[in-house]
């Protein structure tokens, strides 16, 4: 992937990126099958949502709370302030939304093990692993208008994903290029369900699963179409919504991010 990210011109690089996607589809028999399942069989004749299942093991959960508690914001008005100290904690039962993000950078599994705690999110998911960085009661600066609501938590999906099927990556020459694999998609779903259970146990209810671009025009390809489509599958399967997520200054999701009902 790092080799592909250094090839120019852009047209050649994009051709190789598409070839990489084809290879990953072939190896995992994943993306095409999953999208076809989304488009054709989300609902059976009785109206029940159908789950897409794989033979992937339950992801490992890594507790990064202690390490992340020592990390400060690196820029902006909060530069130098510990992320855990920027705002008072909120009651867990008041949390009602999850926002999906991509960091826009490809890192090896070894690098993620060392640096996952530095990401400004409640959890960072990658293939076969969920890094828990902050308790859900911690309010982070990560989602623009959603943070002003004080009720949103954040999940980053490790990698740099294309904004639309025929669109662009974020600085692929420097940041690399990713294709969503089944183990990462499963880790994302496990993480959302885990958050839902924790909020429910506290007496609340998670209702919304949002994309970052819904709250910021500067995040037009965040989290990208693959993660957004996976988010749509999770919404339908677990009874979540993305309504209420169009803050002033945000963007509606493009049609390519949606899955036919």
DOFILUM-239210 format. One record per residue (C-alpha): residue number from 0; residue in one letter; chain; x, y, z. Coordinates in steps of 0.1 Angstrom, whole numbers, padded with zeros to 4 digits. Layout:
<recs>
NUM,A,A,X,Y,Z
...
</recs>
This chain:
<recs>
0,X,A,0000,0000,0000
1,X,A,0028,0024,0008
2,X,A,0044,0016,-0026
3,X,A,0011,0025,-0043
4,X,A,0008,0057,-0024
5,X,A,0041,0070,-0039
6,X,A,0033,0063,-0075
7,X,A,0025,0093,-0098
8,X,A,0009,0107,-0118
9,X,A,-0025,0107,-0101
10,X,A,-0042,0087,-0129
11,X,A,-0018,0058,-0126
12,X,A,-0021,0059,-0088
13,X,A,-0059,0058,-0090
14,X,A,-0057,0028,-0114
15,X,A,-0035,0009,-0090
16,X,A,-0058,0018,-0061
17,X,A,-0087,0003,-0080
18,X,A,-0066,-0028,-0086
19,X,A,-0059,-0030,-0049
20,X,A,-0096,-0029,-0042
21,X,A,-0102,-0057,-0066
22,X,A,-0075,-0078,-0050
23,X,A,-0090,-0073,-0015
24,X,A,-0124,-0081,-0028
25,X,A,-0110,-0113,-0043
26,X,A,-0090,-0123,-0012
27,X,A,-0118,-0116,0013
28,X,A,-0148,-0122,-0010
29,X,A,-0161,-0093,0010
30,X,A,-0169,-0059,-0004
31,X,A,-0189,-0070,-0035
32,X,A,-0207,-0096,-0015
33,X,A,-0215,-0073,0013
34,X,A,-0227,-0045,-0008
35,X,A,-0248,-0068,-0028
36,X,A,-0263,-0081,0004
37,X,A,-0270,-0046,0015
38,X,A,-0286,-0036,-0018
39,X,A,-0307,-0068,-0024
40,X,A,-0315,-0085,0009
41,X,A,-0315,-0061,0038
42,X,A,-0351,-0071,0045
43,X,A,-0368,-0105,0041
44,X,A,-0405,-0108,0031
45,X,A,-0416,-0103,0067
46,X,A,-0397,-0070,0069
47,X,A,-0370,-0083,0093
48,X,A,-0335,-0069,0089
49,X,A,-0310,-0095,0077
50,X,A,-0275,-0096,0092
51,X,A,-0244,-0102,0071
52,X,A,-0223,-0128,0089
53,X,A,-0186,-0137,0086
54,X,A,-0163,-0162,0103
55,X,A,-0142,-0135,0119
56,X,A,-0133,-0138,0156
57,X,A,-0146,-0113,0181
58,X,A,-0121,-0083,0182
59,X,A,-0096,-0078,0210
60,X,A,-0104,-0048,0232
61,X,A,-0074,-0028,0245
62,X,A,-0078,-0004,0274
63,X,A,-0058,0027,0267
64,X,A,-0075,0049,0293
65,X,A,-0044,0055,0314
66,X,A,-0021,0063,0285
67,X,A,-0048,0086,0268
68,X,A,-0053,0104,0301
69,X,A,-0018,0119,0297
70,X,A,-0024,0132,0261
71,X,A,-0030,0169,0255
72,X,A,-0045,0188,0226
73,X,A,-0018,0198,0202
74,X,A,-0033,0228,0185
75,X,A,-0061,0254,0186
76,X,A,-0075,0272,0216
77,X,A,-0071,0241,0238
78,X,A,-0035,0234,0229
79,X,A,-0017,0220,0259
80,X,A,-0049,0211,0278
81,X,A,-0053,0174,0287
82,X,A,-0081,0160,0266
83,X,A,-0097,0144,0297
84,X,A,-0097,0179,0314
85,X,A,-0111,0201,0287
86,X,A,-0147,0196,0297
87,X,A,-0164,0182,0328
88,X,A,-0176,0146,0325
89,X,A,-0212,0140,0315
90,X,A,-0235,0113,0329
91,X,A,-0233,0082,0308
92,X,A,-0271,0079,0304
93,X,A,-0272,0112,0285
94,X,A,-0250,0099,0257
95,X,A,-0273,0093,0227
96,X,A,-0252,0094,0195
97,X,A,-0220,0079,0179
98,X,A,-0201,0097,0152
99,X,A,-0179,0078,0127
100,X,A,-0146,0092,0115
101,X,A,-0115,0082,0096
102,X,A,-0081,0095,0106
103,X,A,-0070,0098,0069
104,X,A,-0036,0080,0075
105,X,A,-0025,0044,0070
106,X,A,-0005,0029,0098
107,X,A,0008,-0006,0104
108,X,A,-0007,-0028,0132
109,X,A,0026,-0023,0151
110,X,A,0023,0015,0148
111,X,A,-0013,0015,0159
112,X,A,-0004,-0005,0190
113,X,A,0021,0022,0200
114,X,A,0001,0053,0190
115,X,A,-0037,0045,0192
116,X,A,-0040,0063,0225
117,X,A,-0031,0096,0208
118,X,A,-0062,0096,0186
119,X,A,-0089,0120,0198
120,X,A,-0118,0095,0200
121,X,A,-0135,0072,0224
122,X,A,-0124,0042,0204
123,X,A,-0102,0035,0174
124,X,A,-0111,0003,0155
125,X,A,-0088,-0017,0132
126,X,A,-0088,-0053,0119
127,X,A,-0095,-0075,0149
128,X,A,-0090,-0048,0176
129,X,A,-0109,-0020,0194
130,X,A,-0087,0005,0213
131,X,A,-0107,0021,0241
132,X,A,-0091,0056,0246
133,X,A,-0116,0074,0268
134,X,A,-0147,0066,0288
135,X,A,-0180,0075,0271
136,X,A,-0185,0100,0299
137,X,A,-0155,0121,0285
138,X,A,-0165,0149,0262
139,X,A,-0140,0154,0235
140,X,A,-0134,0181,0208
141,X,A,-0138,0159,0178
142,X,A,-0172,0165,0160
143,X,A,-0178,0202,0156
144,X,A,-0215,0209,0163
145,X,A,-0221,0174,0177
146,X,A,-0197,0182,0206
147,X,A,-0217,0213,0214
148,X,A,-0247,0189,0220
149,X,A,-0225,0173,0247
150,X,A,-0241,0139,0240
151,X,A,-0219,0124,0212
152,X,A,-0191,0098,0214
153,X,A,-0166,0092,0186
154,X,A,-0152,0061,0167
155,X,A,-0123,0064,0144
156,X,A,-0118,0036,0118
157,X,A,-0081,0032,0112
158,X,A,-0070,0040,0076
159,X,A,-0073,0065,0048
160,X,A,-0105,0058,0028
161,X,A,-0118,0072,-0005
162,X,A,-0146,0098,-0002
163,X,A,-0167,0083,-0030
164,X,A,-0163,0052,-0052
165,X,A,-0148,0073,-0080
166,X,A,-0135,0101,-0058
167,X,A,-0103,0109,-0040
168,X,A,-0083,0100,-0010
169,X,A,-0069,0125,0015
170,X,A,-0033,0132,0004
171,X,A,-0026,0096,-0007
172,X,A,0010,0103,-0016
173,X,A,0017,0110,0021
174,X,A,-0010,0091,0039
175,X,A,-0015,0059,0019
176,X,A,-0047,0043,0008
177,X,A,-0071,0019,0025
178,X,A,-0099,-0005,0015
179,X,A,-0123,-0015,0043
180,X,A,-0117,-0052,0051
181,X,A,-0141,-0076,0069
182,X,A,-0122,-0077,0102
183,X,A,-0122,-0039,0105
184,X,A,-0159,-0038,0096
185,X,A,-0167,-0064,0122
186,X,A,-0147,-0045,0148
187,X,A,-0167,-0014,0140
188,X,A,-0200,-0031,0145
189,X,A,-0188,-0048,0178
190,X,A,-0178,-0013,0190
191,X,A,-0211,0003,0183
192,X,A,-0230,-0025,0199
193,X,A,-0207,-0024,0229
194,X,A,-0214,0013,0233
195,X,A,-0251,0007,0230
196,X,A,-0250,-0018,0258
197,X,A,-0230,0004,0281
198,X,A,-0254,0033,0277
199,X,A,-0284,0011,0281
200,X,A,-0269,-0004,0313
201,X,A,-0267,0031,0326
202,X,A,-0304,0038,0319
203,X,A,-0300,0057,0286
204,X,A,-0303,0048,0249
205,X,A,-0281,0053,0219
206,X,A,-0303,0066,0191
207,X,A,-0281,0080,0164
208,X,A,-0251,0070,0143
209,X,A,-0237,0100,0124
210,X,A,-0210,0107,0099
211,X,A,-0186,0135,0106
212,X,A,-0193,0154,0074
213,X,A,-0229,0160,0086
214,X,A,-0214,0185,0110
215,X,A,-0186,0201,0090
216,X,A,-0180,0212,0054
217,X,A,-0143,0208,0060
218,X,A,-0148,0170,0065
219,X,A,-0164,0163,0032
220,X,A,-0148,0128,0029
221,X,A,-0150,0119,0065
222,X,A,-0155,0090,0071
223,X,A,-0157,0080,0034
224,X,A,-0182,0059,0015
225,X,A,-0171,0024,0026
226,X,A,-0174,0033,0063
227,X,A,-0206,0052,0057
228,X,A,-0222,0022,0040
229,X,A,-0211,0000,0068
230,X,A,-0226,0025,0092
231,X,A,-0259,0023,0072
232,X,A,-0259,-0015,0076
233,X,A,-0253,-0011,0113
234,X,A,-0281,0014,0116
235,X,A,-0306,-0009,0100
236,X,A,-0295,-0039,0119
237,X,A,-0295,-0023,0153
238,X,A,-0324,0003,0150
239,X,A,-0303,0034,0149
240,X,A,-0309,0066,0129
241,X,A,-0288,0094,0113
242,X,A,-0315,0120,0116
243,X,A,-0308,0150,0137
244,X,A,-0273,0151,0124
245,X,A,-0274,0180,0100
246,X,A,-0259,0209,0120
247,X,A,-0254,0243,0106
248,X,A,-0223,0242,0085
249,X,A,-0225,0205,0078
250,X,A,-0231,0185,0046
251,X,A,-0258,0160,0036
252,X,A,-0244,0126,0028
253,X,A,-0240,0119,-0009
254,X,A,-0261,0092,-0026
255,X,A,-0230,0071,-0030
256,X,A,-0228,0068,0007
257,X,A,-0262,0053,0010
258,X,A,-0274,0018,0005
259,X,A,-0308,0011,-0013
260,X,A,-0335,0002,0011
</recs>
